[in-house]
Amino acid sequence: MTDFPKPKKPVRAFTVHELRGMVTARHKVLLANGKDEEGLALMRESYGATDDSTLAFLAWLRGETLPDGKGGSVTVQKNGSVDRFHVGTDMKTGDEYEVNSVPGSIPPRPAPKQPKR
């Protein structure tokens, strides 16, 4: 009997914005703190992301610089999603804001109102 190679999972190019919603918090921590090779393998197996998509996502997680394709480089603003909790995004402008919520609540519950003194 002949052993055929296992078919590879199809890969697709994703934007950083798409990956932000797809990738779980546990995987974001692993990606931010791990090696590039491990991150590429994890993203290919778990999400079917191309290597270019994964490298852009890793740069966003880590706040690294990337070549802009014109001979220069672009500094990616550090995400900080690994360092902070409950961050919301305005879908129209793309601006991020901190949500005043109970720490550890999933989904975020509003923080109890403090009595005025």
N, CA, C and O atoms as a GROMACS GRO file, in nm:
protein
  468
    1MET      N    1   0.084  -0.118   0.000
    1MET     CA    2   0.000   0.000   0.000
    1MET      C    3   0.089   0.124   0.000
    1MET      O    4   0.188   0.129   0.073
    2THR      N    5   0.056   0.222  -0.078
    2THR     CA    6   0.135   0.342  -0.091
    2THR      C    7   0.090   0.447   0.010
    2THR      O    8  -0.030   0.469   0.030
    3ASP      N    9   0.187   0.511   0.075
    3ASP     CA   10   0.156   0.620   0.167
    3ASP      C   11   0.163   0.751   0.092
    3ASP      O   12   0.269   0.792   0.045
    4PHE      N   13   0.049   0.817   0.081
    4PHE     CA   14   0.044   0.946   0.016
    4PHE      C   15   0.062   1.055   0.121
    4PHE      O   16   0.021   1.039   0.235
    5PRO      N   17   0.124   1.166   0.082
    5PRO     CA   18   0.139   1.276   0.179
    5PRO      C   19   0.002   1.333   0.214
    5PRO      O   20  -0.089   1.340   0.131
    6LYS      N   21  -0.009   1.374   0.338
    6LYS     CA   22  -0.133   1.432   0.385
    6LYS      C   23  -0.155   1.566   0.315
    6LYS      O   24  -0.062   1.645   0.305
    7PRO      N   25  -0.275   1.594   0.266
    7PRO     CA   26  -0.297   1.722   0.200
    7PRO      C   27  -0.283   1.838   0.299
    7PRO      O   28  -0.327   1.829   0.414
    8LYS      N   29  -0.223   1.946   0.252
    8LYS     CA   30  -0.204   2.062   0.337
    8LYS      C   31  -0.332   2.144   0.342
    8LYS      O   32  -0.407   2.151   0.245
    9LYS      N   33  -0.354   2.206   0.457
    9LYS     CA   34  -0.469   2.292   0.476
    9LYS      C   35  -0.452   2.416   0.387
    9LYS      O   36  -0.344   2.473   0.384
   10PRO      N   37  -0.557   2.458   0.316
   10PRO     CA   38  -0.543   2.576   0.232
   10PRO      C   39  -0.517   2.700   0.317
   10PRO      O   40  -0.573   2.714   0.426
   11VAL      N   41  -0.433   2.789   0.267
   11VAL     CA   42  -0.401   2.911   0.339
   11VAL      C   43  -0.461   3.030   0.266
   11VAL      O   44  -0.486   3.026   0.146
   12ARG      N   45  -0.484   3.136   0.342
   12ARG     CA   46  -0.547   3.256   0.288
   12ARG      C   47  -0.481   3.378   0.350
   12ARG      O   48  -0.439   3.374   0.466
   13ALA      N   49  -0.472   3.484   0.275
   13ALA     CA   50  -0.419   3.610   0.328
   13ALA      C   51  -0.527   3.682   0.406
   13ALA      O   52  -0.638   3.702   0.357
   14PHE      N   53  -0.495   3.721   0.529
   14PHE     CA   54  -0.586   3.795   0.615
   14PHE      C   55  -0.524   3.930   0.646
   14PHE      O   56  -0.402   3.946   0.643
   15THR      N   57  -0.608   4.028   0.676
   15THR     CA   58  -0.558   4.156   0.725
   15THR      C   59  -0.538   4.146   0.874
   15THR      O   60  -0.589   4.054   0.939
   16VAL      N   61  -0.462   4.239   0.930
   16VAL     CA   62  -0.440   4.242   1.074
   16VAL      C   63  -0.574   4.260   1.146
   16VAL      O   64  -0.597   4.200   1.251
   17HIS      N   65  -0.660   4.342   1.089
   17HIS     CA   66  -0.792   4.366   1.151
   17HIS      C   67  -0.873   4.237   1.159
   17HIS      O   68  -0.939   4.211   1.260
   18GLU      N   69  -0.869   4.156   1.054
   18GLU     CA   70  -0.942   4.028   1.056
   18GLU      C   71  -0.882   3.933   1.160
   18GLU      O   72  -0.956   3.866   1.232
   19LEU      N   73  -0.751   3.929   1.167
   19LEU     CA   74  -0.686   3.838   1.261
   19LEU      C   75  -0.708   3.880   1.406
   19LEU      O   76  -0.710   3.796   1.495
   20ARG      N   77  -0.723   4.010   1.430
   20ARG     CA   78  -0.748   4.058   1.566
   20ARG      C   79  -0.873   3.993   1.624
   20ARG      O   80  -0.877   3.959   1.742
   21GLY      N   81  -0.975   3.977   1.542
   21GLY     CA   82  -1.099   3.917   1.588
   21GLY      C   83  -1.097   3.765   1.589
   21GLY      O   84  -1.169   3.703   1.667
   22MET      N   85  -1.017   3.705   1.504
   22MET     CA   86  -1.014   3.559   1.491
   22MET      C   87  -0.927   3.490   1.595
   22MET      O   88  -0.965   3.387   1.650
   23VAL      N   89  -0.812   3.547   1.623
   23VAL     CA   90  -0.713   3.480   1.708
   23VAL      C   91  -0.755   3.490   1.854
   23VAL      O   92  -0.792   3.597   1.902
   24THR      N   93  -0.750   3.378   1.923
   24THR     CA   94  -0.789   3.375   2.064
   24THR      C   95  -0.685   3.445   2.150
   24THR      O   96  -0.570   3.462   2.108
   25ALA      N   97  -0.725   3.485   2.269
   25ALA     CA   98  -0.633   3.554   2.360
   25ALA      C   99  -0.516   3.464   2.398
   25ALA      O  100  -0.403   3.512   2.411
   26ARG      N  101  -0.540   3.336   2.415
   26ARG     CA  102  -0.434   3.243   2.449
   26ARG      C  103  -0.330   3.236   2.338
   26ARG      O  104  -0.210   3.234   2.364
   27HIS      N  105  -0.376   3.232   2.214
   27HIS     CA  106  -0.283   3.227   2.101
   27HIS      C  107  -0.209   3.359   2.085
   27HIS      O  108  -0.092   3.360   2.045
   28LYS      N  109  -0.274   3.472   2.116
   28LYS     CA  110  -0.206   3.602   2.108
   28LYS      C  111  -0.088   3.607   2.205
   28LYS      O  112   0.018   3.659   2.172
   29VAL      N  113  -0.108   3.553   2.325
   29VAL     CA  114   0.001   3.551   2.423
   29VAL      C  115   0.114   3.461   2.374
   29VAL      O  116   0.231   3.498   2.384
   30LEU      N  117   0.080   3.344   2.320
   30LEU     CA  118   0.182   3.254   2.268
   30LEU      C  119   0.258   3.318   2.152
   30LEU      O  120   0.381   3.304   2.143
   31LEU      N  121   0.187   3.387   2.063
   31LEU     CA  122   0.251   3.450   1.949
   31LEU      C  123   0.341   3.565   1.990
   31LEU      O  124   0.451   3.580   1.937
   32ALA      N  125   0.295   3.646   2.085
   32ALA     CA  126   0.373   3.763   2.128
   32ALA      C  127   0.500   3.723   2.199
   32ALA      O  128   0.601   3.794   2.192
   33ASN      N  129   0.498   3.610   2.269
   33ASN     CA  130   0.613   3.571   2.349
   33ASN      C  131   0.696   3.460   2.286
   33ASN      O  132   0.803   3.426   2.338
   34GLY      N  133   0.650   3.402   2.176
   34GLY     CA  134   0.720   3.290   2.115
   34GLY      C  135   0.811   3.332   2.001
   34GLY      O  136   0.828   3.450   1.972
   35LYS      N  137   0.868   3.231   1.936
   35LYS     CA  138   0.955   3.253   1.820
   35LYS      C  139   0.870   3.266   1.694
   35LYS      O  140   0.756   3.218   1.689
   36ASP      N  141   0.927   3.331   1.593
   36ASP     CA  142   0.855   3.351   1.467
   36ASP      C  143   0.817   3.218   1.401
   36ASP      O  144   0.706   3.204   1.350
   37GLU      N  145   0.908   3.122   1.402
   37GLU     CA  146   0.882   2.993   1.336
   37GLU      C  147   0.763   2.922   1.400
   37GLU      O  148   0.679   2.865   1.332
   38GLU      N  149   0.758   2.926   1.534
   38GLU     CA  150   0.646   2.864   1.605
   38GLU      C  151   0.516   2.936   1.575
   38GLU      O  152   0.411   2.874   1.560
   39GLY      N  153   0.523   3.069   1.566
   39GLY     CA  154   0.405   3.149   1.536
   39GLY      C  155   0.352   3.123   1.396
   39GLY      O  156   0.231   3.114   1.374
   40LEU      N  157   0.445   3.110   1.300
   40LEU     CA  158   0.404   3.081   1.162
   40LEU      C  159   0.333   2.946   1.155
   40LEU      O  160   0.230   2.933   1.088
   41ALA      N  161   0.387   2.846   1.223
   41ALA     CA  162   0.326   2.714   1.222
   41ALA      C  163   0.190   2.715   1.291
   41ALA      O  164   0.095   2.653   1.242
   42LEU      N  165   0.179   2.784   1.404
   42LEU     CA  166   0.052   2.792   1.478
   42LEU      C  167  -0.056   2.859   1.394
   42LEU      O  168  -0.169   2.810   1.388
   43MET      N  169  -0.022   2.970   1.330
   43MET     CA  170  -0.122   3.044   1.251
   43MET      C  171  -0.162   2.966   1.126
   43MET      O  172  -0.277   2.971   1.085
   44ARG      N  173  -0.068   2.895   1.066
   44ARG     CA  174  -0.099   2.817   0.946
   44ARG      C  175  -0.193   2.701   0.982
   44ARG      O  176  -0.291   2.677   0.912
   45GLU      N  177  -0.162   2.631   1.092
   45GLU     CA  178  -0.242   2.515   1.132
   45GLU      C  179  -0.378   2.554   1.188
   45GLU      O  180  -0.480   2.493   1.154
   46SER      N  181  -0.381   2.656   1.275
   46SER     CA  182  -0.505   2.689   1.346
   46SER      C  183  -0.599   2.779   1.266
   46SER      O  184  -0.721   2.763   1.273
   47TYR      N  185  -0.543   2.873   1.191
   47TYR     CA  186  -0.626   2.973   1.124
   47TYR      C  187  -0.613   2.974   0.972
   47TYR      O  188  -0.691   3.042   0.905
   48GLY      N  189  -0.518   2.902   0.917
   48GLY     CA  190  -0.499   2.899   0.772
   48GLY      C  191  -0.448   3.030   0.717
   48GLY      O  192  -0.484   3.068   0.605
   49ALA      N  193  -0.365   3.100   0.795
   49ALA     CA  194  -0.313   3.231   0.752
   49ALA      C  195  -0.180   3.213   0.678
   49ALA      O  196  -0.102   3.124   0.711
   50THR      N  197  -0.158   3.298   0.580
   50THR     CA  198  -0.032   3.295   0.506
   50THR      C  199   0.082   3.347   0.595
   50THR      O  200   0.057   3.407   0.700
   51ASP      N  201   0.205   3.324   0.552
   51ASP     CA  202   0.320   3.370   0.629
   51ASP      C  203   0.326   3.522   0.636
   51ASP      O  204   0.358   3.578   0.740
   52ASP      N  205   0.294   3.590   0.525
   52ASP     CA  206   0.296   3.736   0.524
   52ASP      C  207   0.192   3.793   0.621
   52ASP      O  208   0.220   3.889   0.693
   53SER      N  209   0.073   3.734   0.622
   53SER     CA  210  -0.032   3.780   0.715
   53SER      C  211   0.013   3.760   0.859
   53SER      O  212  -0.008   3.846   0.944
   54THR      N  213   0.075   3.646   0.885
   54THR     CA  214   0.120   3.615   1.020
   54THR      C  215   0.230   3.710   1.064
   54THR      O  216   0.228   3.757   1.178
   55LEU      N  217   0.325   3.740   0.976
   55LEU     CA  218   0.434   3.830   1.013
   55LEU      C  219   0.382   3.971   1.041
   55LEU      O  220   0.432   4.037   1.132
   56ALA      N  221   0.283   4.017   0.965
   56ALA     CA  222   0.224   4.148   0.992
   56ALA      C  223   0.151   4.148   1.125
   56ALA      O  224   0.157   4.245   1.200
   57PHE      N  225   0.081   4.038   1.155
   57PHE     CA  226   0.010   4.027   1.282
   57PHE      C  227   0.107   4.022   1.400
   57PHE      O  228   0.082   4.082   1.504
   58LEU      N  229   0.218   3.949   1.383
   58LEU     CA  230   0.319   3.943   1.488
   58LEU      C  231   0.380   4.081   1.513
   58LEU      O  232   0.405   4.119   1.627
   59ALA      N  233   0.404   4.156   1.406
   59ALA     CA  234   0.458   4.291   1.421
   59ALA      C  235   0.360   4.380   1.495
   59ALA      O  236   0.400   4.463   1.577
   60TRP      N  237   0.232   4.364   1.466
   60TRP     CA  238   0.130   4.443   1.535
   60TRP      C  239   0.127   4.406   1.684
   60TRP      O  240   0.116   4.494   1.769
   61LEU      N  241   0.136   4.278   1.715
   61LEU     CA  242   0.135   4.235   1.855
   61LEU      C  243   0.257   4.287   1.931
   61LEU      O  244   0.246   4.327   2.047
   62ARG      N  245   0.371   4.287   1.866
   62ARG     CA  246   0.496   4.321   1.933
   62ARG      C  247   0.537   4.467   1.919
   62ARG      O  248   0.627   4.512   1.990
   63GLY      N  249   0.474   4.542   1.830
   63GLY     CA  250   0.511   4.681   1.808
   63GLY      C  251   0.644   4.697   1.738
   63GLY      O  252   0.724   4.782   1.776
   64GLU      N  253   0.670   4.615   1.636
   64GLU     CA  254   0.797   4.616   1.564
   64GLU      C  255   0.790   4.706   1.442
   64GLU      O  256   0.685   4.760   1.410
   65THR      N  257   0.904   4.721   1.374
   65THR     CA  258   0.908   4.796   1.249
   65THR      C  259   0.905   4.699   1.131
   65THR      O  260   0.959   4.589   1.139
   66LEU      N  261   0.841   4.742   1.023
   66LEU     CA  262   0.829   4.662   0.903
   66LEU      C  263   0.876   4.742   0.784
   66LEU      O  264   0.861   4.865   0.783
   67PRO      N  265   0.934   4.677   0.682
   67PRO     CA  266   0.968   4.751   0.560
   67PRO      C  267   0.841   4.794   0.488
   67PRO      O  268   0.744   4.720   0.482
   68ASP      N  269   0.843   4.917   0.432
   68ASP     CA  270   0.723   4.968   0.365
   68ASP      C  271   0.720   4.935   0.217
   68ASP      O  272   0.624   4.972   0.148
   69GLY      N  273   0.822   4.868   0.165
   69GLY     CA  274   0.825   4.832   0.024
   69GLY      C  275   0.882   4.941  -0.064
   69GLY      O  276   0.898   4.921  -0.185
   70LYS      N  277   0.912   5.058  -0.007
   70LYS     CA  278   0.966   5.170  -0.084
   70LYS      C  279   1.108   5.205  -0.038
   70LYS      O  280   1.157   5.314  -0.066
   71GLY      N  281   1.171   5.112   0.031
   71GLY     CA  282   1.306   5.136   0.078
   71GLY      C  283   1.313   5.189   0.220
   71GLY      O  284   1.421   5.198   0.278
   72GLY      N  285   1.199   5.226   0.278
   72GLY     CA  286   1.195   5.276   0.415
   72GLY      C  287   1.134   5.173   0.508
   72GLY      O  288   1.120   5.056   0.475
   73SER      N  289   1.098   5.220   0.625
   73SER     CA  290   1.033   5.129   0.719
   73SER      C  291   0.919   5.202   0.790
   73SER      O  292   0.919   5.324   0.801
   74VAL      N  293   0.825   5.124   0.837
   74VAL     CA  294   0.709   5.177   0.907
   74VAL      C  295   0.709   5.117   1.047
   74VAL      O  296   0.721   4.996   1.062
   75THR      N  297   0.697   5.201   1.148
   75THR     CA  298   0.687   5.152   1.285
   75THR      C  299   0.541   5.125   1.315
   75THR      O  300   0.456   5.212   1.301
   76VAL      N  301   0.513   5.003   1.357
   76VAL     CA  302   0.377   4.965   1.389
   76VAL      C  303   0.352   5.002   1.534
   76VAL      O  304   0.433   4.972   1.622
   77GLN      N  305   0.239   5.067   1.559
   77GLN     CA  306   0.205   5.103   1.696
   77GLN      C  307   0.184   4.976   1.777
   77GLN      O  308   0.114   4.885   1.734
   78LYS      N  309   0.245   4.971   1.896
   78LYS     CA  310   0.233   4.851   1.980
   78LYS      C  311   0.088   4.832   2.019
   78LYS      O  312   0.020   4.924   2.064
   79ASN      N  313   0.044   4.710   2.000
   79ASN     CA  314  -0.094   4.675   2.027
   79ASN      C  315  -0.127   4.684   2.174
   79ASN      O  316  -0.220   4.755   2.212
   80GLY      N  317  -0.053   4.615   2.258
   80GLY     CA  318  -0.079   4.616   2.400
   80GLY      C  319  -0.195   4.527   2.442
   80GLY      O  320  -0.232   4.529   2.559
   81SER      N  321  -0.254   4.450   2.352
   81SER     CA  322  -0.367   4.367   2.390
   81SER      C  323  -0.323   4.257   2.486
   81SER      O  324  -0.405   4.205   2.562
   82VAL      N  325  -0.196   4.221   2.482
   82VAL     CA  326  -0.147   4.120   2.574
   82VAL      C  327  -0.130   4.181   2.713
   82VAL      O  328  -0.137   4.110   2.813
   83ASP      N  329  -0.108   4.313   2.720
   83ASP     CA  330  -0.078   4.378   2.846
   83ASP      C  331  -0.200   4.438   2.915
   83ASP      O  332  -0.194   4.464   3.035
   84ARG      N  333  -0.308   4.461   2.844
   84ARG     CA  334  -0.422   4.525   2.908
   84ARG      C  335  -0.550   4.451   2.873
   84ARG      O  336  -0.555   4.374   2.778
   85PHE      N  337  -0.653   4.476   2.951
   85PHE     CA  338  -0.780   4.408   2.934
   85PHE      C  339  -0.888   4.506   2.894
   85PHE      O  340  -0.876   4.626   2.920
   86HIS      N  341  -0.992   4.456   2.832
   86HIS     CA  342  -1.114   4.530   2.800
   86HIS      C  343  -1.087   4.658   2.722
   86HIS      O  344  -1.104   4.769   2.772
   87VAL      N  345  -1.045   4.639   2.600
   87VAL     CA  346  -1.023   4.750   2.509
   87VAL      C  347  -1.130   4.742   2.401
   87VAL      O  348  -1.150   4.636   2.341
   88GLY      N  349  -1.198   4.853   2.377
   88GLY     CA  350  -1.299   4.860   2.273
   88GLY      C  351  -1.245   4.933   2.152
   88GLY      O  352  -1.147   5.006   2.162
   89THR      N  353  -1.310   4.912   2.039
   89THR     CA  354  -1.269   4.980   1.916
   89THR      C  355  -1.390   5.044   1.851
   89THR      O  356  -1.494   4.980   1.836
   90ASP      N  357  -1.376   5.170   1.814
   90ASP     CA  358  -1.481   5.239   1.739
   90ASP      C  359  -1.472   5.188   1.595
   90ASP      O  360  -1.372   5.211   1.528
   91MET      N  361  -1.576   5.120   1.549
   91MET     CA  362  -1.572   5.056   1.417
   91MET      C  363  -1.567   5.155   1.302
   91MET      O  364  -1.522   5.120   1.193
   92LYS      N  365  -1.612   5.278   1.323
   92LYS     CA  366  -1.610   5.376   1.215
   92LYS      C  367  -1.473   5.440   1.198
   92LYS      O  368  -1.426   5.458   1.086
   93THR      N  369  -1.408   5.474   1.310
   93THR     CA  370  -1.280   5.542   1.301
   93THR      C  371  -1.161   5.451   1.324
   93THR      O  372  -1.049   5.484   1.283
   94GLY      N  373  -1.182   5.337   1.391
   94GLY     CA  374  -1.072   5.246   1.421
   94GLY      C  375  -0.996   5.283   1.547
   94GLY      O  376  -0.897   5.219   1.581
   95ASP      N  377  -1.043   5.387   1.618
   95ASP     CA  378  -0.976   5.428   1.742
   95ASP      C  379  -1.008   5.330   1.854
   95ASP      O  380  -1.120   5.280   1.866
   96GLU      N  381  -0.906   5.304   1.936
   96GLU     CA  382  -0.924   5.215   2.050
   96GLU      C  383  -0.945   5.298   2.175
   96GLU      O  384  -0.889   5.407   2.189
   97TYR      N  385  -1.025   5.247   2.267
   97TYR     CA  386  -1.049   5.313   2.394
   97TYR      C  387  -1.060   5.207   2.502
   97TYR      O  388  -1.099   5.093   2.476
   98GLU      N  389  -1.026   5.246   2.624
   98GLU     CA  390  -1.035   5.152   2.735
   98GLU      C  391  -1.178   5.151   2.788
   98GLU      O  392  -1.241   5.255   2.803
   99VAL      N  393  -1.227   5.030   2.816
   99VAL     CA  394  -1.361   5.015   2.868
   99VAL      C  395  -1.351   5.007   3.020
   99VAL      O  396  -1.278   4.924   3.074
  100ASN      N  397  -1.425   5.094   3.087
  100ASN     CA  398  -1.428   5.092   3.232
  100ASN      C  399  -1.516   4.976   3.274
  100ASN      O  400  -1.639   4.986   3.269
  101SER      N  401  -1.456   4.865   3.315
  101SER     CA  402  -1.533   4.744   3.342
  101SER      C  403  -1.477   4.670   3.462
  101SER      O  404  -1.370   4.703   3.515
  102VAL      N  405  -1.550   4.570   3.504
  102VAL     CA  406  -1.507   4.485   3.614
  102VAL      C  407  -1.392   4.398   3.564
  102VAL      O  408  -1.408   4.328   3.465
  103PRO      N  409  -1.276   4.402   3.630
  103PRO     CA  410  -1.163   4.321   3.584
  103PRO      C  411  -1.197   4.172   3.583
  103PRO      O  412  -1.254   4.119   3.678
  104GLY      N  413  -1.161   4.107   3.474
  104GLY     CA  414  -1.181   3.963   3.463
  104GLY      C  415  -1.318   3.921   3.414
  104GLY      O  416  -1.341   3.802   3.396
  105SER      N  417  -1.410   4.014   3.392
  105SER     CA  418  -1.544   3.976   3.347
  105SER      C  419  -1.544   3.956   3.197
  105SER      O  420  -1.493   4.039   3.122
  106ILE      N  421  -1.603   3.845   3.155
  106ILE     CA  422  -1.614   3.816   3.013
  106ILE      C  423  -1.759   3.781   2.986
  106ILE      O  424  -1.807   3.683   3.042
  107PRO      N  425  -1.830   3.854   2.905
  107PRO     CA  426  -1.794   3.981   2.841
  107PRO      C  427  -1.781   4.092   2.945
  107PRO      O  428  -1.829   4.077   3.058
  108PRO      N  429  -1.718   4.202   2.909
  108PRO     CA  430  -1.696   4.309   3.006
  108PRO      C  431  -1.827   4.362   3.062
  108PRO      O  432  -1.917   4.401   2.988
  109ARG      N  433  -1.836   4.364   3.194
  109ARG     CA  434  -1.952   4.424   3.260
  109ARG      C  435  -1.913   4.563   3.305
  109ARG      O  436  -1.799   4.585   3.345
  110PRO      N  437  -2.006   4.657   3.298
  110PRO     CA  438  -1.973   4.792   3.345
  110PRO      C  439  -1.930   4.790   3.491
  110PRO      O  440  -1.982   4.714   3.573
  111ALA      N  441  -1.835   4.876   3.522
  111ALA     CA  442  -1.788   4.886   3.660
  111ALA      C  443  -1.898   4.947   3.746
  111ALA      O  444  -1.974   5.032   3.700
  112PRO      N  445  -1.906   4.902   3.872
  112PRO     CA  446  -2.009   4.960   3.959
  112PRO      C  447  -1.981   5.109   3.981
  112PRO      O  448  -1.866   5.151   3.992
  113LYS      N  449  -2.086   5.185   3.986
  113LYS     CA  450  -2.071   5.330   4.004
  113LYS      C  451  -2.028   5.358   4.148
  113LYS      O  452  -2.083   5.304   4.243
  114GLN      N  453  -1.930   5.444   4.159
  114GLN     CA  454  -1.878   5.483   4.289
  114GLN      C  455  -1.962   5.600   4.342
  114GLN      O  456  -1.995   5.692   4.267
  115PRO      N  457  -1.997   5.597   4.471
  115PRO     CA  458  -2.073   5.709   4.525
  115PRO      C  459  -1.987   5.836   4.525
  115PRO      O  460  -1.868   5.833   4.555
  116LYS      N  461  -2.051   5.947   4.491
  116LYS     CA  462  -1.979   6.075   4.488
  116LYS      C  463  -1.953   6.121   4.630
  116LYS      O  464  -2.039   6.108   4.717
  117ARG      N  465  -1.836   6.174   4.652
  117ARG     CA  466  -1.799   6.220   4.786
  117ARG      C  467  -1.791   6.369   4.791
  117ARG      O  468  -1.761   6.425   4.897
   0.00000   0.00000   0.00000
